[in-house]
Amino acid sequence: MLTIRTPHYLDHAATTPMRQSALAAYIEAAASVGNASSLHGAGRHARRRLEEARESLAAHLGCRPSEVVFTSGGTESDNLAVLGQAAASSGDVVAVGATEHHSVLDSAAHLATPRGGGMDVRLLPVDRCGAVAPASVRGIVDEVGGRLALVAVMLGNNEIGTLSDVAGVAAAATAAGAAVHTDAVQAVGHIPVDFGALGVTSLSLSAHKFGGPLGVGALIIDRGAACLPVGFGGGQERDLRSGSVDVPGVVAMAAALDEAVRDMEAEATRLERLRDRLVAGVLAAVPDAVPNGGGPRLPGIANLTFPGCSGESLILLLDAAGIECSTGSACTAGVAEPSHVLLALGAGDAAARSSLRLSLGHTTTEDDVDAAIAALAPAAERARVAGLGLIGTGVTTS
């Protein structure tokens, strides 16, 4: 029987709690008045704080401070990178990974429309683990040559955690003169990320994924990259992202990344151990559960399919038991869709609707993991019974 428990938060890939260092930095910066674009003393003080944060982020990410463009988060960064670099290119072919975040996929879909320029958009296939191979990019280069405008491949997948060989992808694409964007939103703060070593022209990150505040992020973009703005105004941030910069948010983001990078190696080891314990425990409790993804991957993301269960039913049952996690599917306007990531891995529609993502972070404990393991077997049993009871009624649970 499922009982109400104190919530155990296992949805860090959606957002992770703010670190105390980031919260303190935010409060301190927010207590000072000043627009970083103003010329008076308060404005200059805000500008100094802004540039110090920019330098700190650049040092951790292997880029120059002038390559850091502050944004409202990962979605805006991805939109600007994809739409802006494609629009600035003379090429007409855009290639994106089939398992990209919707901020990249939907931007690419817009480019394929008449209003977006009618570009030729290609989906790059993934292997059974969910990684994009550089060979698939080389294949497109061989076919279209200099027509290739942009390639976008995420560093670490947000649903299954799989890491792709972005450096290999970048080498193949830049040889043809194409821009290369990587969505590193899930990776930054959790694994080493070096912009220069990756060889990409742009990289996105979001503060709330590594313990900073919601609503602030950055696009790292090479100074020589051709990119047109998608919004207009005061010309802040290299004229790529106009608007008054959120100085307290940026300062807090830098503080969060400082702490995340300082503890990264030990924390990755801790989270990998907890993730493996979680997966092993779930498989022992629910023997027909199927882990998704594999190969090199982010330390804190586990994704499993529970045959015969609706992912949404599992979420509600687990929530009632005090376990907070998410499905692998996107929910738009209240309509649940099968996970495009799992579909790209070759899963059927039913399996793609039956997955859970359990993601761990800096506040996760062994107690959280053990609670999830204990709750999943009864939740899966009840979800299956509910699903069987609706067969033949015309009602679905997904």
N, C-alpha and C positions, 0 to 999 in steps of 0.2 A: 504494500500500500504506500502511495506517495504521501509524504507529510511536508508541511511548511517548514522551511529552514531559513536561517540567515543567508541572504544572497551570496553566492560565490560567483564572482565576476570572471567569465572566461570569454570575453569579447574584446580583447585588447587590440585586435586588428581593425576593429571599427573605430575605437578611440580608447586611449589609455589614460588613467588618472594623472593629473598634473603632478610633477615632482615638486617637493617643497622648495627646492632651490629656484625653480621656475616661478612658482607662486610668489615667493619673496621678491624676486627680481621684478616681476610684473607690478606688484603693489608699490614698490619703491619708485619705479619709472612712472607709473600712473599718477603718483602724488605730485609730479612736477608738470607745470604747464609748459606748452611750447610746441609749435608746429615746426618740423624739421626743415621746412621750406622758407621759414621766416628768417629775416636778416638780423633781428635784434638779439639781445643776450639769451633770452629764453629759447628762441629758435636755434641759436648756435649750440646751446647746451643739448637740445634734443637731437640736433644733427650729429654732435659728437657721440652721443649714446648710440645713435643709429649706425654710424660708421664703425664704432668699436664692435658692435654685434656683427656687422658685415665681415669684418676682418676675422673675428673668431670663427664664424661659420666657414669662411673660405679656408682657414687653416685646417679645419677638421675634414673638409671635403676635397682637398687637393685641387683647388682652383684659385684664381686671383680674386681679390675683393671686388674688382670692377665687373666680374662675371656673375655676381650675385644680384638678382632682381627680386625684390620682395613682392609677394602676392598675398591673396587671401587664403591660399591653401593649394592642395594637390590638383583639384579640378581646374581651377583657373590657370595654374601653371601648365597643365597638360593641354588645355585649350589654346593658350597662347603659343606654346611650342609647336603644336601640330598645325593650327590654322595659320599662324604667323610665318612659319618657315616654309610651308607649302605655297603660300601666296607670294612669297618673295622669290620663289624658284622659277626658272624657265622650264623645268620639267613638268610632266603631266601625270606621272605615275607615283602613287603613294602605297607603301606596303606596311601593314601593321600586323602584329601578332594576333592570332585568333582568340587568345585568352586575355587580351588587354582589358584594363578597367574601362567602364563605359565612357569616362571622360575622354579617352583616346578613341575608342571605337565610334562613338557618336560624332566626334569631331571629324573623323575620317569619312563617315557616312555623309556628313554635310558637304564635304569637299566633292563628293560624287554627284551632288545635285547641281542643276543649272545655276542656282544662286551661289553655290560654293565653287563654281568654276568648271564643273563637269569633269573632274579628274578621274583617272583610271585607278580605282582603289583595289588593292589585292590583299587577301588575308594570308598571312604566313602560317603554315601548319605547325603543330606541335607534336612532339613524340609522346609516348605513352605516359611519361612522367609530367608532361606539360611544358617542356622546354622548347624554345625555338632554336633550330640549328643554323649556324652560319651558312651551311650549304644551301639552304632554301633561299637565302638572300643572294648568294652567288648565282643561283639559277635565274632569278629575276634580272640581275645585272646582265647576265649573258643574253637574256631575251630582249631587254629594253635599253640597255646601255645608258647613255646620257639623259634619257627621258626620266630616269628615276629621280624624283624630287626629294622624297623623305622616306625614311624607315623608322618605325617606332616599335620598340621591343622592351617590355618591362623587365626590371632587374629581378625582382622577387614578386611572385604572384600573390595577390591579396586573398585568394580563396584557398589555395593548396600549398602556398609557400615555395613552390619550385623556383629555383634560380636558373636563368638562361645565360648563355655565354655572350653577354652584351659586347664585350671587347672584340670577340670574333665577328659578331654581326656588324659592329662599327667598322672594322677593318675592311670587310667586304663591301659595305655601302659607300664609305668615303672614297674608296678607290675609284668609284664611278662618279664622284663629285656630289653625292647626295648628302643631305643633312640627316643626322641620326639623333633621335630623342629616346631617352629611357625614363620611364616612370619608376622612380626609386622611392616612392612614398612609403612602402612597407619595409624597405631595406635600410634606409638611413637611420642611424642610431642603434641598429641591431647587428649589422655586419659592417666590416670596413668598406667604405665607399670612397673611391678616388676618381674624381672627374677626369683628370688628366690621363690616368692610366686606362680608363675605359675607352677613351678616344671618341666619345660622343660629342655632338655639338650642343646638346641641351639635356638637362636632368631636372626632374621635379621632386620636391619634398614637401612634407606637411608637418607642422610642429606637434599636432595632437597625437601623432602616431608614436612619438618617443618621449612623451611626458611634458610637452609644451602646451600652450593654450590652443583652443579651437579658433579658427578664423584667420590663421596666419601661416604662411609657407614661403617658398621661394622657388624660382626657376633659375638654375645655374645655366648660363648660356654663353658660349664662346664669344669673345669680343669681335671676332671676324665673321660670325654667323650672320647670314642675311635673314632678317625677321621683321615682319611688319606688325605694328600694334593692332590689337583687336578692339581697343577702347581708346578714347581720346579725352584730353583734358589739359592738365597743367604741365605735362611732359616730365613728370618724375620718373625715376628708375630707368634712366637711359632712353626716355621717351617710349619705352615699351609698355609700361604699366602706369598710366597716369592715376593720380589720386593721392591724397595725404597718407603717408605711410603710418601704420600703426606702430609707433615707437615702443610703447610698453609690450605689445605682443612680440615684436622682433627681439627686444632685449630678453624677454622670457624664453623665447625659442632658443636663443644662443645659450642661455644658462642651462636649459634642458639638454641640449646637445653636448655641452661641456661634460655634464654628469654622465650622460649615456655613453659617450666615448671613453671616459675615464674607467667605467665599470664594464665595458663591452665584452672583453674576453671572458671574465669570470661569469658575467650574466648569461652569455651565450651558452656556456657549459652547463650552468644551472637550468636554463630553460630547455635545453636539449634533453637533459636527464628527466625533467618533469614531463616533457612532451612524450618521450618514449615510455615512461611509466603510465601515462594516461592512455596511450594507444594500446599498450599491452593489456592494461586492466580492462579496457572496453572490449577488446577482442576475446578476453577470457569470459567476460560477463555476457556478451552478445556474440556468440561464435560466428554468425553469418554476416557480421558487419565487415565492410570492405574498406581498407584505407585507400585514399586517393592521393596521387602524386608520388613523389619519390626522387631519388637521386639527390644532388646537392640542393639544400632548401633552407629556408629561414628557420631559426631555432624554435620559434614559439607558435607555429601554426600546425594544427592537425585537422584533417578533413576526412570524414568517414561517411560511407553510404550505409543506410540501414534498410535492406530490402523489405518491401511491404509496408513501409512507414512513410507517411507524409512528413517532410521536413518541418512544415509549419505546425503540424500536430505535435511533433516532438518538442519544438520550441516552447509551445504553450504548456505542455506537461512538465518539461524541465523547469520552466519559470515558476510553476506552482510548487516545485520541489526546491526552489531557491537556487537554481543553476541558470546563469545568464550567459547565453551563447547565441549563435546565429546560424542561419542556413547558408548554403553556398549559392542560393539563388537571389536574384534581384527582384524586388517587389515594386512595381510601378503603378501608381494610382490604385493601389489595393488589389492588383491582379498579379498573382504569383506566376513567375515564369521559371522554367527549368534553367539550371545553371549553365550559362554558355561556356563556362570553363570546362565543366565535366562533359558536355556535349562535344567539345573540341577534342577531348581525350578519348572519345569513342563510346562514351556511356550512352545508353538508351534514354528515352524521355523519362521513363519511370524512375530510373536510377538517379538521373539528374535532378529530380524533384525530391529525392529521399536522402539528401546529404546534410550533414551538420559540420560547421566549422567551429572548432574550439580553439581559441587563441589565447596564449599566455603572455604575461608581461611582467613589469618590474614589481608589481604587488602580489603576484601569484604565489601561493604557498602549496605545500604538500596536502594540506587539508582541503584546499580548493579542488585539487586533482582527485583526491580520494572521494570527495563528495560527488563529483561528476560521475565517477565510475559507479558508485553505489546507486545513483539515480537513473542511470541510463537503461539498465536491464528492465526495471518495471515500466519505465516510460516507453521503451520500444514495444513491450508486450501490450500495453494499453493502446498504443498507436496502431498496432497491427489489428487488434480486435476491433477498433473503431473503423478501420479501413475495410475489414471483411464485412462488418455489419452494413456498410453502405453499398456493397457490390450489388448491382442489379436494381438499385433504387434511382439511378440517374443522378445521384449526388456524388461528388468527388471530395477527397480530403486534401487536395493540393491546389 
